[in-house]
Amino acid sequence: MFRVLLAALIIVPALDIVGIIVLGRYIGGWATFGFLLLTGFLGIYLARREARKVMDYARFQLSKGQMPTASLLDGACVFVGGILLVLPGLITDILGFLLIFPYTRPIFKALLLLILQRQIARGRFSLFFRK
């Protein structure tokens, strides 16, 4: 898992830089700069809006006495998507939008749930409860 994360931290920024350079050649430097600013601000707006919806639904579930597990996974996806949208780059923007949009988020929620279940089954993940 550490190797995959390390490889992603090296490869994704390199591909983002290449994408920015290629986009700059096609539409120009100022337009690329404006596009990156637009996606950043749009990402902040969408992340705040979706986070508010997720928090409201989690509060509703808690008020009904239910555990908000789906809302917690939604919140994690929205949080990571918001961070990716603030970072400049085409790949991070695409992935960030996919994580934030409610129609594509279930794919990532299922992937995140699968990863968590595997980690728990292997004994690499544990939960601590406070009284």
N, C-alpha and C positions, 0 to 999 in steps of 0.2 A: 504494500500500500504506500509506503514511504517513497519507493522508487517511482511509482506512477505519479505521485504528487510532485516530486522533484522534477520529473520529466515535463509535466504539465506547466510547472512554473518557469521552465526554460523555453519550451516550444511555443506556448501560446503568446507570450509577449513578442517573440521573434516574428511569428506569423502576423500579429497585429501591426507591427512596424512595417512589414512588407505590404500589408493591406492598405495602410495609410499612405505609403509611398505610391502604390499603384493607383489608388483613388485620386491622389493629388495630381498625378500625371493626366488622368482622364478629365477631371472636372476643375482642376486648378487648386492652388494652395489655399486661397481665402475661402473658397467654397468648401473645401475639406475641413478647414478649421471651423467654419460655421456649422457644418454637418456634425462634427464632434461635439461642439457646444450644444447644439439642438438635442442630440441624443442624450447628452448628460442631463440637461434640464428636464427633458421629457421623461427620462428614467427616474429622476428624483420625484417628479409629480406622480407617475404611475406607481412607484414603489410606496409612496406615502398613502395613496388612495387604496391600494390593495392591502397594505398592512392594516389600515383602519378597518377594512371589511373583515379581514381575518381575525382581528382582535374582537370586533363586535360579535362575530360568530362564536368565538371561543368563550366569551362572556355569557352568551346565550346558552351554550352547552353546559357551562358550569352552573348557571342558574337552574337548569333542569336536572342537575345532579349527575351529569354525564362527564366522562373524561374526554377532554378536547384533543385527542391524539391526532386526528386529521388536521385540525387547526394548527397544531404545533408543527407538523410537517409542512403545511402551507406557509406558516410563518418563516420557517427555515429557508424555504425556496424563495420567498419574496425578499428576505434579507440578503441572501447571496445574489439574487438577481439585481437588487438595487445596487449592491457594491460593484457588480460587473458593469452595470450601466454607467456608473460614475467614472470608471476607468476608461481612458481613451483607447479606442481600437474597434475594429469591425467585428472580429470574432467574439470579443467580450460583449459587445452590444447585442449581437444576434443571440448569444446564449442568455444574456440578461433579460432580453425581451421574452424569450421562450420560457424562462423561469417565472416571469411576472404575470404573463397572460394566463387567465384562468382556464382557457381551453387547452393549453399545452402543459400546464403545470402538473396534471395527474401523471404524466409519463415520468417526470422527475421525482414526484412523490413516491411512486411505486419503486423506482430505482433506489431512492434513499431508504425506503422501508426494507428493501431486500438487503442492502448493505448493513443496516442496523441489525436485522435478524441474524445475518451470518456472523457478525461480530459478537452478538450475545450468545449464539450457539457455540462459538469457539471459546467463550470465556474471556474475551478481550474487552468486553464492555460491561460495566456494572453500574447499577444505580444506587445512590445513597439517599435515604429518606431521613429527614429531620422530624423530630417530634415537637 
